[in-house]
Amino acid sequence: MNTRLLATTALLLLLGVPASAHRLDEYLQATIISVEKDRVQASMRLIPGVAVSSIVLASLDTNGDGVISEAEQRTYAESVLRDLSLRVDGKSASPTLVSEKFPAIEEIKEGLGEIQIQFTVDLALGGPERRIIFENHHQNAISAYLVNCLVPRDPNIKILTQNRNESQSFYQLDYSQASIGSDPVTVKGWSTIRGRMGSVGFASIFRLGMWHIAEGTDHLLFLLTLLLPAPLLVLGSRWAGFAGVRLSVFQTLRVVTAFTIGHSITLALAALGLVRVPSRPIEVLIAVSIFLSALHAIRPLFPGREAGIAAFFGLIHGLAFAVTLAELGLGRSERVASILAFNLGIETMQLIVVAATMPSLVLLSGARAYCVLRIGGALFAGFASAGWIAERMLYVHNPVDAVVGSVVHHAVWLAGVLFLISLVCWSLPNVLDRRTPQPDRYPDRHSSAPDVRTVADLLSAGNAQCMFPSRSE
C-alpha cells in the first residue's frame, strides 16, 4: 500500500463520514504527517464549506478575475505554510513547499473543492527520543482541524505518544529513533563525517558543536543567568555594590571554567557509552537549573558557590550534549577525536557569547540601571524555565519556545544595544551612585564584616529588592 493510499485511508477514518459529505460552515483542514529518519513529510487537505467558501475564495482569487492562476495558487500555499508553526526537539523548523493542487472555483463554491498541499521539513541530528510540535493557525476563526500521523515505514522509528488540544490546532508527536551504526550521517549538507577522522571530519564536528550550543538556548540561558550577579558583592541576603573589574573577571572565569569541566566529563562518558540516562529527565533538570540560577540572580541563594553549582549542573548539560554525538554512528576509535572536536566547538561558541556579553554587564554593574537589567533578565529566565518545565514534565503547551526563539533571533542586535547602553552608563557620572569600598577592604566576595559606615551607605542607597551598585576606582 503506497503512502498516498495510506494517507487517504487515514484521513477518511479521521473524518468519520463519507467522502462526499462536508460540513457547511467550517473550513476543514486535515493534516497527515509521516516521519522519516532525516525529514518529516506532511500532506494537507483543505476543504471549505459552502458557508465559508466566499472567505476562502477572497484569499485565493486575489485579482477577482474568476480564475485561480498558478501564481495565486503558489502564493496561497505559501501563506498556509506561514501560518503553521513547527518545532523539532524544541527548535523552530521551516516547512518547504513541495506541491499544491487546487480545484475549480465552482467546486469550492459548492463545498466539494479540495485544496491539497504537501510540504517537508528537514531534520537535524537529534537524540534517540524526539519531539515534533505542529500548530496550525490558518484561518482559525472559521476552521476545524484534524491531525494524525502514519505508521513509519522505517523499522527503527517508533511512535511513542500523540497529544492534541481540543481543536487539534496543536499537535505533539513523540517518537523514538534508534541509531544505525552502518549508515553514513550528513549534518545539514555537510560532508559525510563517518569513517576516518581526518581534517574535514574534525572541522565538521567542530562546527556541529558550535551550532549545537548556538541553537541550545537553554544551555546558554543557564550560564548567562548564573553570570548576571557575577560583578556584584553580597550584603546579607541582597546583592550590593560593584565588586570591581578584577573580582568580576575572576568570578566569571570560575563559573565558565566549572561549567566547562562539568559538561566535558559527562559528554565524554556518555559519548563513549559509559553512561546512559533517558533524555526527558535530563531536559527537565536543565530547565530546573535555569530556574534556580534565575532565583539566585534576584536574591543570593548560594553566594560564593556559583562555580560549584555551575560544575554540578554542567554534568547534567553534558548528558544533553552527548545526545547529538550518539546519533553520528561513529566507531569507538573515532569517538575520542569526535568528542574533542565537538567539545572544542561548544567551548568556542560559549566563549564567544560570554565575551560578547560580560563586558557590558561589568560596565553596567556600576550603574543604577544594572538592577533593572539583572532582575529583568532573571524574570525572563524564570519565565522561560517554568514554561520548559511544564512542557517537558507535564506536556503543557505554552508559547515559551516562540518567545525565547524571537529573542535569540535578535541576539546580535540586543548585545550591541546593551554594549552601547553600558558605555553611556559608565561614562556619565550622574548615572553612578556613591562609591563602594575597594576590593582590598573585601578580601572575599561575600564578606560579612564591612565597616558600619559602608553598610549604612549601602542600605540608604538600596531598596527592597535591589542595592544600587557603584563603580570602584
C-alpha positions as CSV (number, residue, x, y, z in Angstrom):
1,M,0.0,0.0,0.0
2,N,1.6,3.3,-1.0
3,T,1.8,6.4,1.1
4,R,-0.9,8.3,-0.8
5,L,-3.4,5.5,-0.3
6,L,-2.5,5.2,3.4
7,A,-2.9,9.0,3.8
8,T,-6.4,8.9,2.1
9,T,-7.5,5.9,4.3
10,A,-6.3,7.5,7.5
11,L,-8.0,10.8,6.6
12,L,-11.3,9.1,5.9
13,L,-11.0,7.4,9.3
14,L,-10.3,10.8,10.9
15,L,-13.4,12.4,9.3
16,G,-15.6,9.5,10.2
17,V,-18.1,10.5,7.4
18,P,-18.5,9.6,3.7
19,A,-16.0,11.3,1.4
20,S,-18.8,13.1,-0.4
21,A,-20.2,14.8,2.8
22,H,-18.6,18.0,4.1
23,R,-19.5,20.5,6.8
24,L,-21.3,23.6,5.6
25,D,-19.9,26.3,7.9
26,E,-16.3,25.3,8.6
27,Y,-13.0,25.3,6.7
28,L,-11.9,21.7,7.3
29,Q,-8.1,21.3,7.4
30,A,-6.8,17.8,7.8
31,T,-3.0,17.1,8.0
32,I,-1.3,13.7,7.7
33,I,2.3,13.6,9.0
34,S,4.9,11.0,8.0
35,V,8.2,10.7,10.0
36,E,11.4,9.6,8.3
37,K,15.0,9.4,9.5
38,D,16.1,12.8,8.2
39,R,12.8,14.6,7.4
40,V,9.1,14.9,8.0
41,Q,6.6,14.8,5.2
42,A,3.1,16.2,5.5
43,S,0.1,16.3,3.3
44,M,-2.7,18.8,4.0
45,R,-6.3,18.7,2.6
46,L,-8.2,21.9,3.0
47,I,-12.0,21.8,2.3
48,P,-14.0,25.0,2.6
49,G,-17.7,24.5,3.5
50,V,-20.3,26.3,1.4
51,A,-21.0,29.0,4.1
52,V,-17.3,30.0,4.3
53,S,-16.3,29.4,0.7
54,S,-16.5,33.1,-0.1
55,I,-14.0,33.9,2.6
56,V,-11.5,31.4,1.3
57,L,-12.1,32.4,-2.4
58,A,-11.3,36.0,-1.4
59,S,-7.9,34.8,-0.3
60,L,-7.4,32.7,-3.4
61,D,-8.6,34.8,-6.3
62,T,-6.9,38.0,-5.2
63,N,-7.4,39.8,-8.5
64,G,-11.1,38.8,-8.7
65,D,-10.9,37.5,-12.3
66,G,-12.7,34.2,-11.5
67,V,-9.7,32.1,-12.2
68,I,-7.1,30.8,-9.6
69,S,-3.9,31.3,-11.5
70,E,-0.7,29.3,-10.8
71,A,0.8,32.3,-9.2
72,E,-2.2,32.7,-6.9
73,Q,-2.1,29.0,-6.1
74,R,1.6,29.2,-5.1
75,T,1.0,32.4,-3.1
76,Y,-1.9,30.9,-1.1
77,A,0.0,27.7,-0.4
78,E,3.0,29.7,0.9
79,S,0.6,31.7,3.1
80,V,-0.8,28.5,4.6
81,L,2.8,27.4,5.5
82,R,3.5,30.7,7.1
83,D,0.5,30.2,9.4
84,L,2.0,26.9,10.5
85,S,4.3,26.6,13.5
86,L,6.8,23.7,13.6
87,R,9.3,22.8,16.3
88,V,11.6,19.8,16.4
89,D,13.2,19.0,19.7
90,G,12.4,22.5,20.9
91,K,13.9,24.3,17.9
92,S,12.0,26.1,15.2
93,A,11.8,24.4,11.8
94,S,10.8,25.8,8.5
95,P,8.5,23.8,6.1
96,T,9.4,23.6,2.5
97,L,6.6,23.6,-0.1
98,V,6.7,20.5,-2.3
99,S,3.4,20.8,-4.3
100,E,0.0,22.3,-4.4
101,K,-3.2,21.3,-6.2
102,F,-6.4,23.4,-6.4
103,P,-9.9,22.7,-7.5
104,A,-12.0,24.8,-9.8
105,I,-13.8,27.8,-8.2
106,E,-17.2,26.2,-8.9
107,E,-16.3,23.2,-6.8
108,I,-15.2,25.4,-3.9
109,K,-18.5,27.3,-4.0
110,E,-20.4,24.0,-3.8
111,G,-18.4,22.8,-0.8
112,L,-16.8,20.0,-2.8
113,G,-13.5,21.6,-3.7
114,E,-10.4,20.2,-2.0
115,I,-7.1,22.0,-1.8
116,Q,-4.0,19.7,-1.5
117,I,-0.7,21.0,-0.2
118,Q,2.4,18.9,0.5
119,F,5.5,20.0,2.4
120,T,8.6,18.6,4.0
121,V,10.7,19.6,7.0
122,D,14.4,18.6,7.1
123,L,15.6,17.2,10.4
124,A,18.9,18.0,12.0
125,L,20.6,15.3,14.1
126,G,18.9,14.5,17.3
127,G,18.7,12.1,20.2
128,P,17.1,8.7,20.5
129,E,13.8,10.3,21.7
130,R,12.5,13.2,19.5
131,R,9.5,15.5,19.6
132,I,7.7,17.3,16.9
133,I,5.2,20.1,17.7
134,F,2.8,21.2,14.9
135,E,0.5,24.1,15.2
136,N,-2.0,25.3,12.5
137,H,-3.3,28.9,12.8
138,H,-4.5,29.3,9.2
139,Q,-8.0,30.9,9.1
140,N,-8.6,29.9,12.7
141,A,-11.8,31.9,13.0
142,I,-13.6,29.6,10.6
143,S,-11.5,26.4,10.6
144,A,-11.8,22.9,12.1
145,Y,-8.5,21.0,12.3
146,L,-7.6,17.3,12.2
147,V,-4.1,15.9,12.6
148,N,-2.7,12.4,12.5
149,C,0.4,10.5,11.6
150,L,1.2,7.4,9.5
151,V,2.9,4.4,10.9
152,P,6.6,4.9,10.0
153,R,8.0,2.8,7.2
154,D,11.4,2.8,8.9
155,P,11.5,0.0,11.4
156,N,13.9,2.0,13.6
157,I,11.3,4.7,14.2
158,K,8.6,4.0,16.8
159,I,5.8,6.4,17.6
160,L,5.6,6.9,21.4
161,T,2.7,9.3,22.1
162,Q,0.4,11.8,20.4
163,N,-1.1,14.7,22.2
164,R,-3.6,17.3,20.8
165,N,-5.6,20.1,22.2
166,E,-9.4,20.1,21.9
167,S,-9.5,21.8,18.5
168,Q,-6.4,19.9,17.2
169,S,-4.8,23.2,16.2
170,F,-1.9,22.0,18.4
171,Y,-0.4,18.5,17.9
172,Q,2.6,17.0,19.6
173,L,4.3,13.8,18.4
174,D,6.9,12.0,20.4
175,Y,8.8,9.2,18.8
176,S,12.0,7.2,19.3
177,Q,14.7,6.7,16.6
178,A,17.3,4.0,17.0
179,S,20.8,4.9,15.8
180,I,22.1,3.0,12.8
181,G,25.8,2.5,13.1
182,S,26.2,1.3,9.5
183,D,24.6,4.3,7.9
184,P,26.5,7.5,6.9
185,V,25.4,10.7,8.6
186,T,25.0,14.1,7.0
187,V,24.6,17.2,9.1
188,K,22.8,20.0,7.3
189,G,24.5,19.4,4.0
190,W,28.0,18.9,5.4
191,S,30.2,16.2,4.0
192,T,29.9,12.7,5.4
193,I,31.8,12.5,8.6
194,R,31.6,8.8,9.3
195,G,34.8,7.0,8.6
196,R,38.3,8.0,9.2
197,M,38.5,11.2,11.3
198,G,40.6,13.4,9.0
199,S,40.8,17.2,9.0
200,V,37.4,17.6,7.2
201,G,35.6,15.3,9.7
202,F,37.2,17.1,12.6
203,A,36.2,20.5,11.2
204,S,32.7,19.3,10.5
205,I,32.1,18.1,14.1
206,F,33.7,21.2,15.4
207,R,31.1,23.3,13.5
208,L,28.4,20.9,14.8
209,G,29.5,21.7,18.3
210,M,29.3,25.4,17.7
211,W,25.9,25.1,16.0
212,H,24.6,22.9,18.8
213,I,25.4,25.4,21.6
214,A,24.2,28.4,19.5
215,E,20.9,26.7,18.9
216,G,20.7,25.3,22.5
217,T,19.2,28.4,24.1
218,D,18.5,26.6,27.4
219,H,22.3,25.9,27.9
220,L,23.3,29.5,27.2
221,L,20.4,30.9,29.3
222,F,21.6,28.9,32.3
223,L,25.1,30.1,32.0
224,L,24.3,33.8,31.3
225,T,21.7,33.9,34.1
226,L,24.2,32.5,36.5
227,L,26.7,35.2,35.5
228,L,24.3,38.1,36.0
229,P,25.3,38.7,39.6
230,A,29.0,37.9,39.0
231,P,30.1,41.6,39.1
232,L,28.4,42.2,42.4
233,L,29.2,41.9,46.1
234,V,26.9,40.3,48.6
235,L,25.5,42.1,51.7
236,G,23.4,39.9,53.9
237,S,20.6,38.5,51.8
238,R,20.9,41.0,49.0
239,W,23.2,41.8,46.1
240,A,25.1,45.0,46.9
241,G,27.8,47.1,45.2
242,F,30.1,46.6,42.3
243,A,32.8,44.1,43.1
244,G,35.4,45.7,40.9
245,V,36.7,44.6,37.5
246,R,39.3,42.2,38.7
247,L,37.0,40.3,41.0
248,S,34.2,40.3,38.3
249,V,36.5,38.8,35.7
250,F,37.8,36.2,38.2
251,Q,34.3,35.2,39.2
252,T,33.2,34.9,35.6
253,L,36.2,32.7,34.7
254,R,35.5,30.5,37.7
255,V,31.9,29.9,36.7
256,V,32.6,29.3,33.0
257,T,35.5,27.0,33.8
258,A,33.5,25.0,36.2
259,F,30.6,24.6,33.8
260,T,33.1,23.5,31.1
261,I,34.7,20.9,33.3
262,G,31.3,19.6,34.4
263,H,29.8,19.2,30.9
264,S,33.1,17.9,29.4
265,I,33.1,15.0,31.9
266,T,29.6,13.7,31.2
267,L,29.9,14.5,27.5
268,A,32.9,12.2,27.3
269,L,31.3,9.4,29.5
270,A,28.0,9.4,27.6
271,A,29.5,9.7,24.1
272,L,31.8,6.6,25.0
273,G,28.7,4.7,26.1
274,L,29.8,4.5,29.7
275,V,26.7,6.5,31.0
276,R,23.2,6.2,29.7
277,V,20.4,8.4,31.0
278,P,16.9,8.9,29.4
279,S,16.7,12.3,27.7
280,R,13.4,13.5,29.2
281,P,14.6,13.7,32.8
282,I,17.8,15.5,31.6
283,E,15.7,18.1,29.7
284,V,13.6,18.7,32.9
285,L,16.7,19.1,35.1
286,I,18.2,21.6,32.6
287,A,15.1,23.7,32.9
288,V,15.3,23.4,36.7
289,S,18.9,24.6,36.6
290,I,17.8,27.8,34.7
291,F,15.1,28.4,37.3
292,L,17.5,28.1,40.2
293,S,20.0,30.4,38.6
294,A,17.2,33.0,38.0
295,L,16.2,32.9,41.6
296,H,19.9,33.3,42.6
297,A,20.2,36.4,40.3
298,I,17.3,38.0,42.2
299,R,18.5,37.1,45.7
300,P,21.7,35.3,46.6
301,L,20.9,31.6,47.2
302,F,24.4,30.2,47.1
303,P,26.8,33.2,47.2
304,G,30.4,32.3,46.6
305,R,29.4,28.8,45.5
306,E,28.4,29.7,41.9
307,A,31.3,27.7,40.5
308,G,30.2,24.6,42.3
309,I,26.6,25.0,41.1
310,A,27.9,25.5,37.5
311,A,30.0,22.4,37.7
312,F,27.1,20.3,39.1
313,F,24.6,21.4,36.5
314,G,27.3,21.2,33.9
315,L,27.3,17.4,34.4
316,I,23.6,17.5,33.5
317,H,24.0,19.7,30.5
318,G,26.9,17.4,29.2
319,L,24.5,14.5,29.0
320,A,22.3,16.5,26.7
321,F,25.3,17.5,24.6
322,A,26.2,13.8,24.2
323,V,22.9,13.0,22.5
324,T,24.0,14.6,19.3
325,L,27.2,12.6,19.1
326,A,25.3,9.4,19.9
327,E,23.5,9.8,16.6
328,L,26.6,10.1,14.5
329,G,27.1,6.3,14.4
330,L,30.9,6.6,14.9
331,G,33.0,3.7,15.9
332,R,34.8,3.6,19.3
333,S,38.1,4.5,17.8
334,E,36.6,7.6,16.2
335,R,34.8,8.8,19.2
336,V,37.8,10.3,21.0
337,A,38.5,12.7,18.2
338,S,34.8,13.4,17.7
339,I,34.4,14.2,21.4
340,L,37.4,16.6,21.3
341,A,36.2,18.3,18.2
342,F,32.6,18.6,19.4
343,N,33.6,19.9,22.8
344,L,36.0,22.5,21.3
345,G,33.1,23.7,19.1
346,I,30.9,24.0,22.2
347,E,33.6,25.9,24.2
348,T,34.4,28.2,21.3
349,M,30.8,29.3,20.8
350,Q,30.3,29.5,24.6
351,L,33.4,31.8,25.0
352,I,32.2,34.0,22.0
353,V,28.8,34.5,23.8
354,V,30.4,35.2,27.2
355,A,32.9,37.6,25.6
356,A,30.2,39.5,23.8
357,T,28.0,40.0,26.9
358,M,30.2,40.1,30.0
359,P,31.9,43.5,29.2
360,S,28.5,45.1,29.1
361,L,27.5,43.5,32.4
362,V,30.7,44.6,34.1
363,L,30.3,48.2,32.8
364,L,26.6,48.3,33.7
365,S,27.1,46.8,37.2
366,G,28.5,50.2,38.3
367,A,25.3,51.9,37.3
368,R,21.8,52.1,38.8
369,A,20.4,50.7,35.6
370,Y,22.0,47.3,36.3
371,C,19.4,46.5,38.9
372,V,16.7,46.7,36.2
373,L,18.8,44.6,33.8
374,R,19.6,41.9,36.4
375,I,16.1,41.5,37.7
376,G,14.6,41.7,34.3
377,G,16.9,39.1,32.9
378,A,16.3,36.8,35.9
379,L,12.5,37.1,35.4
380,F,12.8,36.3,31.7
381,A,14.9,33.3,32.5
382,G,12.5,32.2,35.2
383,F,9.6,32.6,32.8
384,A,11.3,30.5,30.2
385,S,12.4,27.8,32.6
386,A,8.9,27.5,34.1
387,G,7.4,27.1,30.7
388,W,10.0,24.4,29.8
389,I,9.4,22.5,33.0
390,A,5.7,22.5,32.4
391,E,6.2,21.4,28.8
392,R,8.8,18.8,29.4
393,M,7.3,17.3,32.5
394,L,3.6,17.8,32.2
395,Y,3.2,18.2,28.4
396,V,1.6,21.6,28.9
397,H,1.8,23.6,25.7
398,N,2.9,27.2,26.1
399,P,4.4,30.0,24.0
400,V,7.8,29.9,25.7
401,D,9.7,28.4,22.8
402,A,8.3,31.1,20.4
403,V,9.2,33.9,22.8
404,V,12.7,32.7,23.5
405,G,13.3,32.0,19.8
406,S,12.2,35.5,18.9
407,V,14.7,37.0,21.5
408,V,17.5,34.7,20.2
409,H,16.8,35.7,16.6
410,H,17.7,39.3,17.6
411,A,20.5,38.4,20.0
412,V,23.3,40.1,18.0
413,W,21.4,43.4,17.9
414,L,20.4,43.1,21.5
415,A,24.0,42.6,22.5
416,G,25.1,45.6,20.5
417,V,22.4,47.8,22.1
418,L,23.4,46.6,25.5
419,F,27.0,47.4,25.0
420,L,26.2,50.9,23.8
421,I,24.0,51.5,26.9
422,S,26.7,50.2,29.1
423,L,29.2,52.6,27.7
424,V,26.8,55.5,28.2
425,C,26.1,54.5,31.8
426,W,29.8,54.0,32.5
427,S,30.8,57.4,31.1
428,L,28.0,59.6,32.7
429,P,28.8,60.4,36.3
430,N,25.2,61.3,37.2
431,V,24.2,57.7,36.4
432,L,26.5,56.3,39.0
433,D,25.8,56.2,42.7
434,R,28.3,56.8,45.6
435,R,31.4,54.7,45.7
436,T,31.6,51.3,47.3
437,P,34.6,50.0,49.3
438,Q,37.7,49.0,47.5
439,P,38.1,45.2,46.8
440,D,41.1,45.1,49.3
441,R,38.6,46.0,52.0
442,Y,36.6,43.0,50.9
443,P,39.0,40.1,50.7
444,D,36.1,37.8,50.0
445,R,33.3,38.5,47.6
446,H,30.7,37.8,50.2
447,S,32.5,39.3,53.3
448,S,30.2,39.6,56.3
449,A,32.2,42.3,58.1
450,P,32.2,45.6,56.2
451,D,32.6,48.8,58.2
452,V,29.5,50.3,59.8
453,R,29.5,53.5,57.7
454,T,29.7,51.5,54.4
455,V,26.7,49.4,55.5
456,A,24.7,52.4,56.3
457,D,25.6,54.0,52.9
458,L,24.6,50.9,51.0
459,L,21.3,50.5,52.9
460,S,20.4,54.1,52.2
461,A,21.1,53.6,48.5
462,G,19.1,50.4,48.2
463,N,15.5,49.3,48.1
464,A,13.6,46.1,48.9
465,Q,15.0,44.1,46.0
466,C,18.0,46.0,44.7
467,M,21.0,47.6,46.3
468,F,22.1,50.1,43.7
469,P,25.8,49.5,43.0
470,S,28.6,51.9,42.2
471,R,31.9,51.8,40.3
472,S,35.1,51.1,42.1
473,E,38.2,53.2,41.5
